[in-house]
Amino acid sequence: MVAQATSGYDKSLINNLQSIEKWQEVTNHPKGSALGIVTAMLSIGVIVGAPIFGRLSDWKGRKLTMFVGALIMLIGAVLQAAATNRGFFIGGRFLIGLGCAGTLCSGPLIVSELAHPRQRSIVASFYNTFWYVGSIICAWLSFGTAFIADSHWAWRIPCIGQAIPALVLVCVCWWLPESPRWLVKNGRADEALEILSRYHANGNHNDPLVQFEFEEIKQTLAVEAMYEKRGWIKPWLELVATGPNRYRMFIIFIMIIGIDWCGTSITSYYLSTILSSVGITAGTKQTGINGGLQIFNWLTSVTGAMLVERLGRRFLWLASFGGMLAVNIPFGACSAIYAKYNNLKAGRAVIALVFLYQGFYNIGCNPLPYTYAVEILPYNIRAKGLAFEIAWDHSQGVLGQWTNPIALDALQWKFYFVYTAFLVMIVLVVFFSFPETKGLTLEEIQEVFGDADVPEVAAAEEAYSGKDDVKVGVEGVNEQPRLGGA
């Protein structure tokens, strides 16, 4: 959750820094590709760090990985705040991204592997909403410092603020329980059983649900060990080895394309540029609008998370992408009218449409990416499939963050219509390709894709068949499988 808040803080930070003249002076007024590199450097750090911390998380545990990642983030935030030139600032951002990879490779696993089965789907849906918690904090902190625009502290204070989540993690992560799955895998089964019973059954080791979860972990780790013995390359090829798996990877591939190329990357990172293009240039006004936007973003993302189980995944995907498509056309048109005729009403309409654009994004594209991916991926490729999703997401983030400012400089309002084409394609693909998973167990989802039942879950169910309390636990687990494991 804190890792997501850190990412959200960063997007709001870059947005606000562009409105502060003293930051522009220190970084030599970056524009076009230079601004893109400054923005994308955090994602580059995540891409570099993900495979390193992914291995460390399995080798030394989730807590140590989280601590190391948070410590690197803390160092990077301090360097970023102390920067005296663009290169110094970029170096700090790279370290923040590198450390963020550590928290992303451990935090979601701790959350998903510790959460009670009946609460896991709720936790997964609300996970991404914490992105906007960090964004809100940064936006309003930057709004406050905008009133001291003549001082370098106007931008250094928000940069220092990025160190706060990392500092919290460094101080408290050792008091968190370790992942039961990691403990069992590393020969510490008694500790794992103690943690499961404490947090899922008020200390009752013999609770049927606890016993089921414990056996399920052992079953899935046995399956995992079978795949690990075949080396590094062959298991990765399983992502595309069968027709159903290729279908799954196609969905994840398109899902990330849709999320990263729907147009909100502009309103997230370059809102300052958009506002300047419609005549709003005062730093206090820009940061104030951004602060209001982040609160609106959080409220709409929470609404989307609450609707996942009620309306279903497919409906929210179509509502999200379809809504953005409907807003994209008048958004570009109003921007064009203001640019040509300096029409103030059109400029105000652009601001309102930015809010609508983000709102439609948040109801589907914020709560669903992790939830939907872990539902459609069977156990034997789940961890690798999620690793692909994260890497693909950040690679597209780097590409978009680098190219968007170049395109905005060259095409201005015309660039918005490029995203119209992307959104039309995404809506069509989602309509014809994305299956509904609401209310389905893992076995039923695999039937949708044309697979056999999940072997490790079936074995665990057979071992505990006939126990009503355990059956409830099985349904809870199937409703929302763990991120990257049992």
C-alpha positions as CSV (number, residue, x, y, z in Angstrom):
1,M,0.0,0.0,0.0
2,V,2.8,2.4,0.9
3,A,4.6,1.5,-2.3
4,Q,1.6,2.4,-4.3
5,A,1.3,5.7,-2.4
6,T,4.9,6.4,-3.2
7,S,4.2,5.9,-7.0
8,G,1.2,8.2,-6.8
9,Y,3.2,10.8,-4.9
10,D,5.8,10.8,-7.7
11,K,3.3,11.4,-10.5
12,S,1.8,14.3,-8.6
13,L,5.3,15.6,-7.7
14,I,6.5,15.8,-11.3
15,N,3.2,17.5,-12.3
16,N,3.7,20.2,-9.6
17,L,7.4,20.7,-10.1
18,Q,6.8,21.8,-13.6
19,S,4.8,24.7,-12.2
20,I,7.7,25.9,-10.0
21,E,10.2,28.3,-11.6
22,K,13.0,27.6,-9.1
23,W,12.9,23.9,-10.0
24,Q,12.9,24.8,-13.7
25,E,16.1,26.9,-13.1
26,V,17.9,24.0,-11.3
27,T,17.0,21.5,-14.0
28,N,17.6,23.9,-16.9
29,H,14.0,24.1,-18.0
30,P,13.6,20.6,-19.4
31,K,11.2,20.2,-22.3
32,G,10.4,17.6,-24.9
33,S,12.8,14.5,-24.6
34,A,14.7,16.1,-21.7
35,L,11.5,16.3,-19.7
36,G,10.5,12.8,-20.8
37,I,13.8,11.4,-19.4
38,V,13.4,13.2,-16.1
39,T,9.9,11.8,-15.8
40,A,10.7,8.3,-17.0
41,M,13.8,7.7,-14.8
42,L,11.7,6.3,-11.9
43,S,10.1,3.7,-14.1
44,I,13.6,2.8,-15.5
45,G,14.7,2.2,-12.0
46,V,11.8,-0.1,-11.4
47,I,12.5,-2.1,-14.5
48,V,16.2,-2.5,-13.5
49,G,15.3,-3.4,-9.9
50,A,12.3,-5.8,-10.5
51,P,14.3,-8.9,-11.4
52,I,16.8,-8.3,-8.6
53,F,14.3,-7.8,-5.9
54,G,12.1,-10.5,-7.2
55,R,14.8,-13.0,-6.6
56,L,15.8,-11.4,-3.2
57,S,12.1,-11.7,-2.1
58,D,12.2,-15.5,-2.6
59,W,15.8,-15.9,-1.2
60,K,15.8,-13.7,1.9
61,G,12.1,-13.1,2.5
62,R,9.5,-10.4,2.0
63,K,10.4,-8.2,5.0
64,L,14.1,-7.9,4.2
65,T,13.3,-7.1,0.6
66,M,10.9,-4.4,1.7
67,F,13.5,-2.9,4.1
68,V,16.2,-2.8,1.5
69,G,13.9,-1.3,-1.1
70,A,12.6,1.3,1.3
71,L,16.2,2.2,2.4
72,I,17.2,2.8,-1.2
73,M,14.0,4.9,-1.8
74,L,14.9,7.0,1.3
75,I,18.5,7.6,0.0
76,G,17.1,8.5,-3.5
77,A,14.5,10.9,-2.1
78,V,17.2,12.7,-0.1
79,L,19.5,13.0,-3.2
80,Q,16.6,14.2,-5.3
81,A,15.7,16.9,-2.7
82,A,19.3,18.0,-2.5
83,A,19.9,18.2,-6.3
84,T,21.8,21.1,-7.7
85,N,21.4,20.2,-11.4
86,R,19.4,18.0,-13.7
87,G,21.7,15.0,-13.6
88,F,21.8,15.0,-9.8
89,F,18.0,15.1,-9.8
90,I,17.7,12.3,-12.4
91,G,20.1,10.1,-10.3
92,G,17.9,10.5,-7.2
93,R,14.8,9.5,-9.2
94,F,16.6,6.4,-10.5
95,L,17.3,5.3,-6.9
96,I,13.7,6.0,-5.9
97,G,12.6,3.7,-8.7
98,L,15.1,1.1,-7.9
99,G,14.0,1.0,-4.3
100,C,10.3,1.1,-5.3
101,A,10.9,-2.1,-7.2
102,G,11.8,-3.7,-3.8
103,T,8.6,-2.6,-2.1
104,L,6.5,-3.6,-5.2
105,C,8.1,-7.1,-5.2
106,S,7.4,-7.7,-1.5
107,G,4.5,-5.5,-0.4
108,P,1.8,-7.0,-2.5
109,L,3.0,-10.5,-1.6
110,I,2.8,-9.8,2.1
111,V,-0.6,-8.3,1.8
112,S,-2.1,-11.1,-0.4
113,E,-0.4,-13.9,1.5
114,L,-1.4,-12.6,4.9
115,A,-5.0,-11.5,4.1
116,H,-7.9,-13.6,5.3
117,P,-9.4,-15.4,2.3
118,R,-12.8,-13.7,2.7
119,Q,-11.0,-10.3,2.7
120,R,-8.5,-10.9,-0.1
121,S,-10.6,-9.7,-3.0
122,I,-11.4,-6.5,-1.2
123,V,-7.8,-5.9,-0.3
124,A,-6.7,-6.6,-3.9
125,S,-9.3,-4.2,-5.4
126,F,-8.4,-1.4,-3.0
127,Y,-4.6,-1.9,-3.4
128,N,-4.3,0.5,-6.3
129,T,-6.5,3.1,-4.8
130,F,-3.6,3.9,-2.4
131,W,-1.8,5.4,-5.4
132,Y,-4.0,8.4,-5.1
133,V,-3.4,8.7,-1.3
134,G,0.2,9.6,-2.1
135,S,-0.9,11.8,-5.0
136,I,-3.3,13.8,-2.7
137,I,-0.6,14.4,-0.1
138,C,1.9,15.6,-2.7
139,A,-0.6,17.8,-4.5
140,W,-1.7,19.7,-1.5
141,L,1.8,19.9,0.0
142,S,2.9,21.4,-3.4
143,F,0.0,23.8,-3.3
144,G,1.2,25.1,0.1
145,T,4.8,25.6,-1.0
146,A,3.6,27.4,-4.2
147,F,3.1,30.4,-2.0
148,I,6.9,30.5,-1.4
149,A,7.7,30.3,-5.1
150,D,10.7,32.6,-4.8
151,S,12.5,30.1,-2.6
152,H,14.1,26.8,-3.6
153,W,12.2,25.2,-0.7
154,A,9.1,25.5,-2.9
155,W,10.3,22.4,-4.7
156,R,12.7,20.8,-2.2
157,I,10.0,20.4,0.5
158,P,7.7,18.3,-1.8
159,C,10.8,16.2,-2.8
160,I,11.6,15.6,0.9
161,G,8.0,14.5,1.4
162,Q,8.7,11.6,-0.9
163,A,11.0,10.2,1.7
164,I,8.3,10.0,4.4
165,P,6.7,6.7,3.1
166,A,10.1,5.1,2.8
167,L,11.1,6.2,6.3
168,V,7.8,4.7,7.7
169,L,8.6,1.4,6.0
170,V,12.2,1.3,7.2
171,C,11.0,1.9,10.8
172,V,8.0,-0.5,10.9
173,C,8.6,-3.3,8.4
174,W,10.4,-5.5,11.0
175,W,7.3,-5.6,13.1
176,L,5.2,-7.1,10.3
177,P,4.7,-10.9,10.2
178,E,6.6,-12.7,7.5
179,S,4.8,-14.4,4.7
180,P,3.6,-17.9,5.7
181,R,4.3,-19.1,2.2
182,W,7.9,-18.0,2.4
183,L,8.3,-19.5,5.9
184,V,7.0,-22.9,4.7
185,K,9.2,-22.9,1.7
186,N,12.3,-22.2,3.9
187,G,11.7,-24.9,6.4
188,R,9.9,-22.8,9.1
189,A,6.5,-24.4,8.9
190,D,5.7,-24.1,12.6
191,E,6.1,-20.3,12.4
192,A,3.9,-20.2,9.4
193,L,1.1,-22.2,11.2
194,E,1.4,-19.8,14.2
195,I,1.0,-16.7,11.9
196,L,-2.0,-18.3,10.1
197,S,-3.8,-19.2,13.3
198,R,-3.1,-15.9,15.0
199,Y,-4.4,-13.8,12.1
200,H,-7.1,-16.1,10.6
201,A,-8.5,-18.0,13.6
202,N,-7.7,-16.0,16.8
203,G,-4.8,-18.4,17.7
204,N,-6.6,-21.7,17.1
205,H,-4.1,-24.0,15.3
206,N,-6.8,-26.6,14.7
207,D,-9.3,-24.3,12.9
208,P,-10.4,-26.1,9.7
209,L,-9.7,-23.0,7.6
210,V,-6.2,-22.6,9.0
211,Q,-5.5,-26.3,8.4
212,F,-6.8,-26.0,4.8
213,E,-4.7,-22.9,4.1
214,F,-1.6,-24.6,5.6
215,E,-2.1,-27.7,3.4
216,E,-2.8,-25.6,0.4
217,I,0.5,-23.8,0.8
218,K,2.4,-27.1,1.0
219,Q,0.5,-28.4,-2.0
220,T,1.3,-25.4,-4.2
221,L,4.9,-25.2,-3.1
222,A,5.3,-28.9,-4.2
223,V,3.9,-28.0,-7.6
224,E,6.2,-24.9,-7.8
225,A,9.2,-27.1,-6.9
226,M,8.4,-29.4,-9.8
227,Y,8.5,-26.5,-12.2
228,E,11.7,-25.0,-10.7
229,K,13.6,-28.2,-11.4
230,R,13.3,-27.7,-15.1
231,G,15.6,-24.6,-15.1
232,W,14.9,-21.0,-16.1
233,I,13.9,-21.0,-19.7
234,K,11.3,-23.8,-20.1
235,P,9.0,-22.5,-17.4
236,W,8.9,-19.1,-19.0
237,L,8.0,-20.6,-22.3
238,E,4.8,-22.0,-20.7
239,L,3.4,-18.5,-20.9
240,V,2.8,-19.1,-24.6
241,A,3.0,-22.9,-24.7
242,T,-0.7,-23.6,-25.1
243,G,-3.6,-21.9,-26.8
244,P,-5.3,-20.9,-23.5
245,N,-2.1,-19.5,-22.1
246,R,-1.5,-17.5,-25.3
247,Y,-5.1,-16.1,-24.9
248,R,-4.3,-15.1,-21.3
249,M,-1.1,-13.3,-22.2
250,F,-2.8,-11.6,-25.1
251,I,-5.4,-10.2,-22.6
252,I,-2.7,-9.0,-20.3
253,F,-0.7,-7.5,-23.2
254,I,-3.8,-5.6,-24.4
255,M,-4.8,-4.7,-20.9
256,I,-1.5,-2.9,-20.3
257,I,-1.6,-1.2,-23.7
258,G,-5.1,0.1,-22.9
259,I,-4.1,1.4,-19.4
260,D,-0.9,3.1,-20.5
261,W,-2.0,4.4,-23.9
262,C,-5.5,5.7,-23.1
263,G,-4.5,9.3,-22.6
264,T,-4.4,9.6,-18.9
265,S,-0.6,9.6,-18.8
266,I,-0.8,13.1,-20.2
267,T,-3.2,14.3,-17.5
268,S,-1.2,12.5,-14.8
269,Y,2.3,13.8,-15.6
270,Y,1.7,16.8,-17.8
271,L,-1.4,18.5,-16.4
272,S,0.7,21.6,-16.0
273,T,1.3,21.7,-19.7
274,I,-2.4,21.2,-20.5
275,L,-3.4,24.0,-18.1
276,S,-0.8,26.3,-19.6
277,S,-2.2,25.5,-23.1
278,V,-5.6,26.8,-22.0
279,G,-4.4,30.0,-20.3
280,I,-4.0,28.8,-16.7
281,T,-0.3,29.6,-15.9
282,A,-0.2,30.7,-12.3
283,G,1.5,28.2,-10.1
284,T,-1.0,28.4,-7.2
285,K,-3.9,27.8,-9.6
286,Q,-2.2,24.9,-11.3
287,T,-1.3,23.2,-8.0
288,G,-4.8,23.9,-6.6
289,I,-6.5,22.3,-9.6
290,N,-4.1,19.3,-9.3
291,G,-4.9,18.9,-5.6
292,G,-8.7,18.9,-6.3
293,L,-8.1,16.4,-9.2
294,Q,-6.3,14.0,-6.9
295,I,-9.1,14.0,-4.3
296,F,-11.6,13.3,-7.2
297,N,-9.3,10.5,-8.5
298,W,-9.2,8.8,-5.1
299,L,-13.0,9.0,-4.6
300,T,-13.7,7.6,-8.1
301,S,-11.1,4.8,-7.7
302,V,-12.6,3.7,-4.4
303,T,-16.0,3.7,-6.1
304,G,-14.7,1.5,-8.8
305,A,-13.2,-0.9,-6.2
306,M,-16.5,-1.2,-4.5
307,L,-18.3,-2.0,-7.8
308,V,-15.9,-4.8,-8.9
309,E,-17.9,-7.5,-7.2
310,R,-21.3,-5.9,-7.9
311,L,-21.0,-5.1,-11.6
312,G,-18.3,-7.4,-12.7
313,R,-14.9,-7.0,-14.4
314,R,-16.0,-6.9,-18.0
315,F,-18.7,-4.2,-17.4
316,L,-16.1,-2.0,-15.6
317,W,-13.5,-2.5,-18.3
318,L,-16.0,-1.4,-21.0
319,A,-17.4,1.5,-19.0
320,S,-13.8,2.7,-18.3
321,F,-12.4,2.6,-21.8
322,G,-15.8,3.5,-23.4
323,G,-16.2,6.5,-21.1
324,M,-12.7,7.7,-21.9
325,L,-13.4,7.4,-25.6
326,A,-16.6,9.5,-25.2
327,V,-14.7,12.2,-23.4
328,N,-11.6,12.2,-25.5
329,I,-13.3,13.6,-28.6
330,P,-14.8,16.8,-26.9
331,F,-11.5,17.1,-24.9
332,G,-9.5,17.5,-28.1
333,A,-12.2,19.6,-29.8
334,C,-12.3,22.1,-26.9
335,S,-8.5,22.3,-26.7
336,A,-8.5,23.1,-30.5
337,I,-11.2,25.8,-30.1
338,Y,-9.3,27.5,-27.3
339,A,-6.0,27.3,-29.3
340,K,-7.5,28.8,-32.4
341,Y,-10.0,31.4,-31.0
342,N,-8.8,31.9,-27.3
343,N,-12.3,31.0,-26.2
344,L,-12.4,31.0,-22.4
345,K,-15.5,28.8,-22.2
346,A,-13.7,26.1,-24.2
347,G,-10.7,26.4,-21.9
348,R,-12.9,25.9,-18.8
349,A,-14.5,22.9,-20.5
350,V,-11.1,21.4,-21.0
351,I,-10.5,21.4,-17.2
352,A,-13.9,19.8,-16.6
353,L,-13.2,17.1,-19.2
354,V,-9.9,16.3,-17.5
355,F,-11.8,15.4,-14.4
356,L,-14.3,13.3,-16.4
357,Y,-11.4,11.6,-18.3
358,Q,-9.7,10.6,-15.0
359,G,-13.0,9.5,-13.5
360,F,-13.8,7.0,-16.2
361,Y,-10.2,5.7,-16.0
362,N,-10.4,5.2,-12.2
363,I,-13.6,3.1,-12.1
364,G,-12.0,0.3,-14.1
365,C,-8.3,0.8,-14.9
366,N,-7.4,1.5,-11.3
367,P,-8.9,-1.4,-9.3
368,L,-8.8,-4.2,-12.0
369,P,-5.2,-4.8,-13.3
370,Y,-4.0,-6.9,-10.4
371,T,-7.3,-8.4,-9.6
372,Y,-8.1,-9.5,-13.2
373,A,-4.6,-10.8,-13.9
374,V,-4.4,-13.1,-10.9
375,E,-7.9,-14.5,-11.6
376,I,-7.2,-15.5,-15.2
377,L,-3.7,-16.9,-14.6
378,P,-3.4,-20.5,-13.4
379,Y,-1.0,-21.2,-10.5
380,N,1.9,-22.7,-12.6
381,I,2.3,-19.4,-14.6
382,R,0.8,-16.9,-12.2
383,A,4.0,-15.5,-10.8
384,K,5.7,-15.3,-14.2
385,G,2.6,-13.8,-15.8
386,L,2.5,-11.1,-13.1
387,A,6.2,-10.5,-13.6
388,F,5.5,-10.0,-17.3
389,E,2.6,-7.6,-16.5
390,I,4.7,-5.4,-14.2
391,A,7.7,-5.3,-16.7
392,W,5.4,-4.6,-19.7
393,D,3.6,-1.9,-17.7
394,H,6.7,0.0,-16.7
395,S,8.3,-0.4,-20.1
396,Q,5.2,1.2,-21.6
397,G,5.4,3.8,-18.9
398,V,8.9,4.7,-19.9
399,L,8.0,4.9,-23.5
400,G,5.0,7.1,-22.9
401,Q,6.7,9.4,-20.4
402,W,9.5,10.0,-22.8
403,T,7.5,10.5,-26.0
404,N,4.4,12.3,-24.7
405,P,6.2,15.7,-24.0
406,I,7.8,15.5,-27.4
407,A,4.5,14.9,-29.1
408,L,2.8,17.6,-27.0
409,D,5.4,20.1,-28.1
410,A,5.1,19.1,-31.7
411,L,1.4,18.5,-32.2
412,Q,-0.2,20.3,-29.1
413,W,-4.0,19.6,-29.0
414,K,-3.8,17.4,-32.2
415,F,-1.9,14.8,-30.2
416,Y,-5.1,14.1,-28.1
417,F,-6.7,12.5,-31.1
418,V,-3.9,9.9,-31.4
419,Y,-5.4,8.4,-28.2
420,T,-8.8,8.3,-29.9
421,A,-7.6,5.6,-32.2
422,F,-6.0,3.6,-29.3
423,L,-9.3,3.8,-27.4
424,V,-11.4,2.6,-30.3
425,M,-9.1,-0.4,-30.7
426,I,-9.1,-1.2,-27.0
427,V,-12.9,-1.0,-26.7
428,L,-13.4,-3.4,-29.6
429,V,-10.8,-5.9,-28.2
430,V,-12.2,-5.8,-24.7
431,F,-15.8,-6.3,-26.0
432,F,-14.8,-9.4,-28.1
433,S,-12.0,-10.9,-26.0
434,F,-12.2,-10.2,-22.3
435,P,-14.3,-12.9,-20.4
436,E,-16.2,-12.2,-17.3
437,T,-14.8,-13.7,-14.1
438,K,-17.2,-12.4,-11.5
439,G,-18.4,-15.2,-9.1
440,L,-16.3,-17.9,-10.8
441,T,-13.9,-20.2,-9.0
442,L,-10.5,-20.9,-10.3
443,E,-11.6,-24.1,-11.9
444,E,-14.6,-22.4,-13.6
445,I,-12.3,-19.6,-14.9
446,Q,-10.0,-22.3,-16.4
447,E,-12.9,-23.9,-18.1
448,V,-13.7,-20.5,-19.7
449,F,-10.2,-20.6,-21.2
450,G,-10.4,-24.2,-22.2
451,D,-8.1,-25.7,-19.5
452,A,-8.5,-28.5,-17.1
453,D,-9.0,-28.0,-13.3
454,V,-6.2,-26.4,-11.2
455,P,-4.4,-29.5,-9.9
456,E,-3.1,-28.2,-6.6
457,V,-6.4,-26.7,-5.5
458,A,-8.3,-29.8,-6.5
459,A,-5.9,-32.0,-4.5
460,A,-6.3,-29.8,-1.4
461,E,-10.1,-29.8,-1.8
462,E,-10.1,-33.6,-2.1
463,A,-7.9,-33.9,1.0
464,Y,-10.4,-31.8,3.1
465,S,-13.7,-32.8,1.3
466,G,-16.7,-33.1,3.5
467,K,-15.8,-30.3,6.0
468,D,-18.3,-27.5,5.7
469,D,-16.1,-24.9,7.4
470,V,-13.2,-25.7,5.0
471,K,-15.5,-25.5,2.0
472,V,-16.2,-21.9,2.9
473,G,-12.5,-21.3,3.1
474,V,-12.0,-22.9,-0.3
475,E,-14.6,-20.6,-1.9
476,G,-12.9,-17.6,-0.3
477,V,-9.6,-18.6,-1.6
478,N,-10.9,-19.2,-5.1
479,E,-12.7,-15.8,-5.2
480,Q,-9.3,-14.0,-5.1
481,P,-6.2,-16.1,-5.6
482,R,-2.9,-14.8,-4.0
483,L,-0.6,-12.6,-5.9
484,G,2.3,-14.7,-7.1
485,G,1.6,-17.7,-5.0
486,A,-0.6,-19.8,-2.7
